[in-house]
């Protein structure tokens, strides 16, 4: 057990150092921060204007307007948009996890090394997930500054749960993207295939509503969008946590099997 853990830590450190030394990773992080900052300001201004307009109309007609929890509405809308944004960012982060190893010819060495496939896969996933988490941290700073000026207080558990949902979503996407990356030596192909797969899982809820019935319910349960929204809205649903964990484990399992197949071919 100790040997496996040390192997995971070694792979994790190698991957994390690679991301912090990669110009592409910094470019992706810069674009992510730029777009998230834009959506942050745009959504905040939109909600404030809508509340102000509703108050004005209520005063004109002499009807009191129900109070609006601006921080909660803003957080829900902002994290919903962030969920869509990471659909474009995460495939770029995961596309080179194994495809670059294939291109450089080092995947064969990795497949025949004493390291277990699971240890390599877990280490790689933890490395890219840590880098993404670092990308998300400034969002908490934005929100803390905005919430400090709000008239109503926001319980810390609400934004923390929403961002935990974003991290779980990222872990599921990156795990599946890692499997796809292990199948091809083209990073671009891996990115496009990952985006297509995740978009299908993201929109599964819409297909479920269109189909209806028991089949629709089954498909809806597989939707990333549905379960991510549960966490963003502050609903701690065990089924949502199980679903994200299932996608993460599935991606790790398929990746390990993919590398094991390569190990079998080389033996």
C-alpha positions in Angstrom: 0.0 0.0 0.0 2.8 2.4 0.9 4.6 1.7 -2.4 1.4 2.4 -4.4 0.8 5.6 -2.5 4.4 6.8 -3.1 4.0 6.0 -6.8 0.8 8.0 -6.9 2.5 11.0 -5.2 5.5 10.8 -7.6 3.2 10.8 -10.7 1.1 13.6 -9.1 4.1 15.8 -8.5 5.4 15.2 -12.0 2.1 16.1 -13.6 1.6 19.1 -11.4 5.1 20.5 -12.2 4.4 19.9 -15.9 1.2 22.0 -15.8 2.9 24.9 -13.9 5.7 24.8 -16.5 3.4 24.7 -19.5 2.7 27.9 -21.5 -0.5 26.3 -22.8 -1.7 25.7 -19.2 -1.1 29.4 -18.4 -2.8 30.5 -21.5 -5.9 28.3 -20.7 -5.9 29.7 -17.1 -5.6 33.3 -18.4 -8.5 32.9 -20.8 -10.6 31.2 -18.1 -9.9 34.0 -15.6 -10.7 36.6 -18.3 -14.0 35.0 -19.3 -15.0 34.2 -15.7 -14.4 37.9 -14.7 -16.5 39.1 -17.6 -19.4 36.8 -16.7 -19.0 37.7 -13.1 -19.5 41.4 -13.7 -22.1 40.9 -16.4 -24.3 38.6 -14.3 -23.9 40.8 -11.2 -24.9 44.0 -13.0 -27.9 42.2 -14.7 -29.3 41.0 -11.4 -28.9 44.3 -9.7 -30.6 46.1 -12.6 -33.4 43.6 -12.6 -34.0 44.1 -8.9 -33.8 47.9 -9.2 -36.3 47.9 -12.1 -38.7 45.6 -10.2 -38.6 47.9 -7.2 -39.2 50.9 -9.4 -42.2 49.3 -11.1 -43.6 48.2 -7.7 -43.4 51.8 -6.4 -45.1 53.1 -9.5 -48.1 50.8 -9.2 -48.1 50.8 -5.4 -47.6 47.1 -5.0 -44.8 45.8 -2.7 -42.2 43.7 -4.5 -41.1 40.5 -2.7 -37.5 40.7 -1.6 -34.9 39.0 -3.8 -31.9 37.2 -2.3 -29.4 38.9 -4.7 -26.3 37.0 -3.5 -28.0 33.6 -3.8 -29.4 34.4 -7.3 -26.1 35.8 -8.4 -24.2 32.7 -7.2 -26.6 30.3 -8.7 -26.5 32.1 -12.1 -22.7 32.6 -12.1 -21.9 28.9 -11.2 -24.4 27.8 -13.9 -22.5 29.8 -16.5 -19.2 28.5 -15.0 -20.4 24.9 -15.6 -20.8 25.7 -19.3 -17.5 27.5 -19.5 -15.5 24.5 -18.0 -17.0 22.3 -20.7 -14.6 24.1 -23.1 -11.7 24.4 -20.7 -11.5 20.9 -19.3 -11.0 19.0 -22.6 -8.0 21.2 -23.3 -6.5 20.3 -19.9 -7.1 16.6 -20.2 -6.2 16.2 -23.9 -2.5 15.7 -23.3 -2.6 13.4 -20.2 -1.8 10.3 -22.2 -1.8 11.4 -25.9 1.5 13.3 -25.5 3.0 10.1 -23.9 1.8 8.2 -27.0 3.3 10.8 -29.4 6.7 10.8 -27.6 6.7 7.1 -27.4 7.0 7.0 -23.7 3.6 5.5 -23.1 5.0 2.1 -24.0 7.7 2.5 -21.3 5.0 3.6 -18.9 2.9 0.6 -19.7 5.7 -1.9 -19.1 7.0 -0.1 -16.0 6.5 -1.6 -12.5 4.0 1.2 -11.7 0.4 0.0 -11.6 -2.0 1.5 -14.2 -4.3 2.6 -11.5 -1.5 4.5 -9.7 -0.5 6.3 -12.8 -4.1 7.2 -13.7 -4.9 8.5 -10.2 -1.7 10.5 -10.0 -2.4 12.1 -13.4 -6.0 12.9 -12.5 -5.0 14.4 -9.1 -2.4 16.6 -10.9 -4.7 18.1 -13.5 -7.5 18.4 -10.9 -5.2 20.3 -8.5 -4.3 22.7 -11.3 -7.9 23.3 -12.1 -8.7 23.9 -8.5 -6.0 26.6 -8.4 -7.7 28.2 -11.4 -11.0 28.3 -9.5 -9.6 29.8 -6.3 -9.7 33.5 -7.6 -13.5 33.0 -8.2 -13.9 32.7 -4.4 -12.0 36.0 -4.0 -14.3 37.7 -6.5 -17.4 36.5 -4.7 -16.1 37.3 -1.2 -15.5 40.9 -2.3 -19.0 41.2 -3.9 -20.8 39.5 -0.9 -19.0 41.8 1.6 -21.0 44.7 0.1 -24.3 42.8 0.1 -27.1 43.8 2.4 -27.9 40.1 3.2 -25.3 37.7 4.4 -24.5 34.5 2.5 -23.9 31.3 4.6 -20.4 30.1 3.8 -21.7 26.6 3.1 -23.7 27.8 0.1 -20.7 29.0 -2.1 -18.5 26.2 -0.8 -21.1 23.6 -1.8 -21.5 25.2 -5.2 -17.8 25.3 -5.8 -17.4 21.7 -4.5 -20.0 20.8 -7.2 -17.8 22.5 -9.8 -14.7 20.6 -8.6 -16.7 17.3 -8.7 -17.9 18.1 -12.2 -14.3 18.8 -13.3 -13.1 15.6 -11.7 -15.7 13.6 -13.6 -14.9 15.3 -16.9 -11.1 15.1 -16.5 -11.4 11.4 -15.6 -13.3 10.6 -18.8 -11.1 12.9 -20.8 -8.1 11.1 -19.5 -9.5 7.8 -20.9 -10.1 9.3 -24.3 -6.6 10.8 -24.2 -5.2 7.3 -23.7 -6.8 6.1 -27.0 -5.1 8.5 -29.4 -1.8 10.2 -29.9 -3.5 13.4 -31.2 -4.2 15.9 -28.5 -6.6 17.8 -30.7 -8.7 14.6 -31.5 -8.7 13.8 -27.8 -10.0 17.3 -26.9 -12.8 17.2 -29.5 -13.9 13.7 -28.6 -13.9 14.6 -24.9 -16.0 17.7 -25.6 -18.5 15.7 -27.6 -18.9 13.1 -24.9 -19.2 15.6 -22.1 -21.7 17.7 -24.1 -23.8 14.7 -24.6 -23.7 13.8 -20.9 -24.4 17.5 -20.0 -27.5 17.7 -22.2 -28.8 14.3 -21.2 -31.4 15.9 -19.0 -33.0 17.7 -22.0 -33.2 14.4 -23.9 -34.7 12.8 -20.9 -37.5 15.4 -20.7 -38.2 15.0 -24.4 -38.3 11.1 -24.2 -40.2 10.9 -20.9 -41.3 7.8 -19.2 -39.0 5.3 -17.3 -36.4 5.6 -20.1 -36.4 9.3 -19.7 -36.0 9.0 -16.0 -33.0 6.7 -16.4 -31.3 9.0 -18.9 -32.0 12.0 -16.7 -30.2 10.3 -13.8 -27.0 10.2 -16.0 -27.1 13.9 -16.7 -24.2 16.0 -15.4 -26.3 19.1 -15.7 -29.0 17.9 -13.5 -26.8 16.8 -10.7 -24.5 19.8 -10.9 -27.5 22.1 -10.6 -28.5 20.3 -7.5 -25.2 21.1 -5.8 -25.2 24.7 -7.1 -28.7 25.3 -5.6 -27.4 24.0 -2.2 -29.2 20.6 -2.4 -27.0 17.9 -1.0 -28.3 14.8 -2.9 -26.6 11.5 -2.2 -27.5 10.3 -5.8 -25.6 13.3 -7.2 -22.5 12.5 -5.2 -22.7 8.9 -6.2 -23.1 9.8 -9.9 -20.0 12.0 -9.9 -18.0 9.4 -8.0 -19.2 6.8 -10.6 -18.0 8.8 -13.5 -14.6 9.4 -11.8 -14.1 5.7 -11.1 -15.3 4.7 -14.5 -12.8 7.0 -16.2 -10.0 5.7 -14.0 -11.0 2.1 -14.7 -11.3 2.5 -18.5 -7.9 4.3 -18.5 -6.2 1.6 -16.6 -7.8 -1.0 -18.9 -6.6 0.9 -21.9 -3.0 1.0 -20.7 -3.2 -2.6 -19.6 -4.3 -3.5 -23.2 -1.2 -1.7 -24.5 0.9 -3.6 -21.9 -0.5 -6.9 -23.2 0.3 -5.9 -26.8 3.9 -5.2 -25.9 4.4 -8.4 -23.9 
